[in-house]
């Protein structure tokens, strides 16, 4: 069962993370990407049959299939999707306003103009898992920021089932979010198709969305040809709790991430030894009730930990070292700790803000940096679907004034061609 340790007992072990490379995955993904790059649709059809067990006649999901799926699901859930969309839009529209403020122009007295403009990407690709668990929330969290950013075309890929169908909840979410094109393809072959383009699937500028180790490796390999959001590792949650926390709530929140994956991590840092003992008991009680019990138990036993801290400052300090994907502050005054949090993907404040509200409904994005990357990376946002271009204008007078310094700078770097591109203009004026 889960270990209870003192914060100072083995700080290196507590904050260390596995860094494993799977040579067979790397090699397998390389072969898949090469096949798709070389053969296009033919490879995608063959690989879909090989890995998903279905022979498709068409890769694209038709409008009739989308409408049929949308009409087949519970109308209350459609309403939930719409309300979640509204919250997500509200949050990301504020991001969009902030992004537009990054456009500026400087006009100098001598006539030069330097500036920066902000523009959306032309086409974005969204990967949505569809294996043991299907995630319509992933559709909303990726497509809505892209839509708000002004991306001209949003292309979604998601694996089909054995009957060649796509999960109806995923299709309904895509319709609600405004996805333009949907294709029945998953795995590394889907990432390759988005990166290189095929006869059916258009090449995109950026690929976002989570996936298994093959999807993550494919994203790593195509990065540079296209942009990606991040290479996400297994899900993780860290809960900081004081004596005021409810042990059943804390245990439930830890298990909410443990049920994702056997490699997921759930950590509690608490100042209360009494709470630590109660949470350990609650974990065992609640584990027995979870349908995904086997996965959650493996996660808790292999990667779970309860850590006793001397005080909340030590707890925050340790959390900042770990840099969790999800951080819950289940303490009596969570806002007093918020400014001390330096490294976390997303922070959930108070005992009535389980991480699940962020996954589905609150509006903040749930695509978050994992494996300690919150030390330098951020949640998916509108910014991910926009780019900045600089521009410069010089007058004749301005160029004459600065020509000597610019050409001298260039020659000191051994780049006489650069220098000549300036002096050829000024010496003949």
TACOR-V452988 format. One record per residue. N is the residue number from 0. RES is the residue in three letters. NEAR is the number of other C-alpha atoms within 12 Angstrom. Layout:
<<N RES NEAR> <N RES NEAR>>
//
This chain:
<<0 UNK 22> <1 UNK 33> <2 UNK 25> <3 UNK 31> <4 UNK 26> <5 UNK 27> <6 UNK 32> <7 UNK 20> <8 UNK 15> <9 UNK 15> <10 UNK 22> <11 UNK 13> <12 UNK 19> <13 UNK 32> <14 UNK 27> <15 UNK 16> <16 UNK 24> <17 UNK 17> <18 UNK 9> <19 UNK 12> <20 UNK 12> <21 UNK 14> <22 UNK 13> <23 UNK 14> <24 UNK 23> <25 UNK 23> <26 UNK 18> <27 UNK 23> <28 UNK 31> <29 UNK 26> <30 UNK 23> <31 UNK 36> <32 UNK 37> <33 UNK 25> <34 UNK 26> <35 UNK 36> <36 UNK 29> <37 UNK 20> <38 UNK 23> <39 UNK 30> <40 UNK 33> <41 UNK 25> <42 UNK 31> <43 UNK 46> <44 UNK 37> <45 UNK 24> <46 UNK 34> <47 UNK 34> <48 UNK 27> <49 UNK 19> <50 UNK 25> <51 UNK 28> <52 UNK 20> <53 UNK 25> <54 UNK 24> <55 UNK 28> <56 UNK 19> <57 UNK 23> <58 UNK 38> <59 UNK 33> <60 UNK 37> <61 UNK 20> <62 UNK 19> <63 UNK 13> <64 UNK 25> <65 UNK 31> <66 UNK 21> <67 UNK 20> <68 UNK 27> <69 UNK 28> <70 UNK 20> <71 UNK 18> <72 UNK 22> <73 UNK 15> <74 UNK 15> <75 UNK 13> <76 UNK 22> <77 UNK 27> <78 UNK 18> <79 UNK 24> <80 UNK 37> <81 UNK 27> <82 UNK 22> <83 UNK 33> <84 UNK 39> <85 UNK 26> <86 UNK 27> <87 UNK 39> <88 UNK 34> <89 UNK 23> <90 UNK 26> <91 UNK 35> <92 UNK 27> <93 UNK 22> <94 UNK 29> <95 UNK 30> <96 UNK 18> <97 UNK 18> <98 UNK 27> <99 UNK 24> <100 UNK 17> <101 UNK 21> <102 UNK 22> <103 UNK 19> <104 UNK 19> <105 UNK 18> <106 UNK 16> <107 UNK 15> <108 UNK 11> <109 UNK 17> <110 UNK 17> <111 UNK 22> <112 UNK 19> <113 UNK 19> <114 UNK 19> <115 UNK 21> <116 UNK 21> <117 UNK 28> <118 UNK 27> <119 UNK 30> <120 UNK 31> <121 UNK 23> <122 UNK 35> <123 UNK 46> <124 UNK 49> <125 UNK 53> <126 UNK 52> <127 UNK 46> <128 UNK 38> <129 UNK 34> <130 UNK 22> <131 UNK 17> <132 UNK 22> <133 UNK 26> <134 UNK 33> <135 UNK 39> <136 UNK 42> <137 UNK 43> <138 UNK 49> <139 UNK 50> <140 UNK 49> <141 UNK 51> <142 UNK 52> <143 UNK 46> <144 UNK 47> <145 UNK 48> <146 UNK 41> <147 UNK 39> <148 UNK 36> <149 UNK 28> <150 UNK 32> <151 UNK 25> <152 UNK 29> <153 UNK 44> <154 UNK 47> <155 UNK 51> <156 UNK 52> <157 UNK 50> <158 UNK 47> <159 UNK 39> <160 UNK 27> <161 UNK 20> <162 UNK 16> <163 UNK 28> <164 UNK 33> <165 UNK 41> <166 UNK 37> <167 UNK 30> <168 UNK 36> <169 UNK 45> <170 UNK 48> <171 UNK 37> <172 UNK 43> <173 UNK 47> <174 UNK 36> <175 UNK 34> <176 UNK 37> <177 UNK 31> <178 UNK 37> <179 UNK 31> <180 UNK 33> <181 UNK 45> <182 UNK 46> <183 UNK 47> <184 UNK 51> <185 UNK 45> <186 UNK 43> <187 UNK 46> <188 UNK 52> <189 UNK 57> <190 UNK 59> <191 UNK 50> <192 UNK 49> <193 UNK 51> <194 UNK 41> <195 UNK 34> <196 UNK 30> <197 UNK 30> <198 UNK 22> <199 UNK 29> <200 UNK 38> <201 UNK 33> <202 UNK 32> <203 UNK 38> <204 UNK 36> <205 UNK 41> <206 UNK 48> <207 UNK 49> <208 UNK 47> <209 UNK 45> <210 UNK 40> <211 UNK 30> <212 UNK 28> <213 UNK 36> <214 UNK 43> <215 UNK 36> <216 UNK 35> <217 UNK 44> <218 UNK 42> <219 UNK 30> <220 UNK 31> <221 UNK 34> <222 UNK 25> <223 UNK 16> <224 UNK 21> <225 UNK 28> <226 UNK 30> <227 UNK 34> <228 UNK 35> <229 UNK 33> <230 UNK 34> <231 UNK 37> <232 UNK 34> <233 UNK 33> <234 UNK 41> <235 UNK 47> <236 UNK 51> <237 UNK 53> <238 UNK 58> <239 UNK 55> <240 UNK 47> <241 UNK 36> <242 UNK 28> <243 UNK 22> <244 UNK 34> <245 UNK 28> <246 UNK 35> <247 UNK 26> <248 UNK 30> <249 UNK 47> <250 UNK 43> <251 UNK 33> <252 UNK 43> <253 UNK 47> <254 UNK 52> <255 UNK 39> <256 UNK 40> <257 UNK 40> <258 UNK 35> <259 UNK 34> <260 UNK 31> <261 UNK 27> <262 UNK 28> <263 UNK 38> <264 UNK 47> <265 UNK 48> <266 UNK 52> <267 UNK 57> <268 UNK 50> <269 UNK 45> <270 UNK 32> <271 UNK 30> <272 UNK 26> <273 UNK 21> <274 UNK 32> <275 UNK 37> <276 UNK 28> <277 UNK 25> <278 UNK 41> <279 UNK 33> <280 UNK 24> <281 UNK 26> <282 UNK 40> <283 UNK 26> <284 UNK 20> <285 UNK 29> <286 UNK 33> <287 UNK 17> <288 UNK 17> <289 UNK 20> <290 UNK 15> <291 UNK 23> <292 UNK 25> <293 UNK 20> <294 UNK 27> <295 UNK 39> <296 UNK 36> <297 UNK 26> <298 UNK 35> <299 UNK 40> <300 UNK 29> <301 UNK 22> <302 UNK 37> <303 UNK 38> <304 UNK 38> <305 UNK 43> <306 UNK 43> <307 UNK 36> <308 UNK 32> <309 UNK 22> <310 UNK 24> <311 UNK 33> <312 UNK 24> <313 UNK 25> <314 UNK 39> <315 UNK 39> <316 UNK 26> <317 UNK 40> <318 UNK 43> <319 UNK 33> <320 UNK 27> <321 UNK 39> <322 UNK 38> <323 UNK 47> <324 UNK 44> <325 UNK 52> <326 UNK 51> <327 UNK 47> <328 UNK 43> <329 UNK 42> <330 UNK 34> <331 UNK 20> <332 UNK 19> <333 UNK 29> <334 UNK 17> <335 UNK 17> <336 UNK 29> <337 UNK 26> <338 UNK 15> <339 UNK 21> <340 UNK 35> <341 UNK 26> <342 UNK 34> <343 UNK 40> <344 UNK 41> <345 UNK 41> <346 UNK 42> <347 UNK 37> <348 UNK 30> <349 UNK 29> <350 UNK 29> <351 UNK 20> <352 UNK 26> <353 UNK 34> <354 UNK 39> <355 UNK 28> <356 UNK 26> <357 UNK 32> <358 UNK 33> <359 UNK 30> <360 UNK 31> <361 UNK 29> <362 UNK 34> <363 UNK 40> <364 UNK 44> <365 UNK 38> <366 UNK 41> <367 UNK 44> <368 UNK 36> <369 UNK 36> <370 UNK 35> <371 UNK 36> <372 UNK 27> <373 UNK 33> <374 UNK 23> <375 UNK 19> <376 UNK 27> <377 UNK 31> <378 UNK 37> <379 UNK 37> <380 UNK 39> <381 UNK 41> <382 UNK 34> <383 UNK 41> <384 UNK 42> <385 UNK 35> <386 UNK 25> <387 UNK 21> <388 UNK 18> <389 UNK 18> <390 UNK 18> <391 UNK 20> <392 UNK 20> <393 UNK 21> <394 UNK 21> <395 UNK 19> <396 UNK 17> <397 UNK 23> <398 UNK 26> <399 UNK 23> <400 UNK 19> <401 UNK 22> <402 UNK 27> <403 UNK 22> <404 UNK 17> <405 UNK 25> <406 UNK 28> <407 UNK 20> <408 UNK 19> <409 UNK 20> <410 UNK 19> <411 UNK 14> <412 UNK 13> <413 UNK 13> <414 UNK 16> <415 UNK 18> <416 UNK 18> <417 UNK 20> <418 UNK 25> <419 UNK 22> <420 UNK 20> <421 UNK 30> <422 UNK 25> <423 UNK 18> <424 UNK 21> <425 UNK 22> <426 UNK 16> <427 UNK 11> <428 UNK 12>>
//
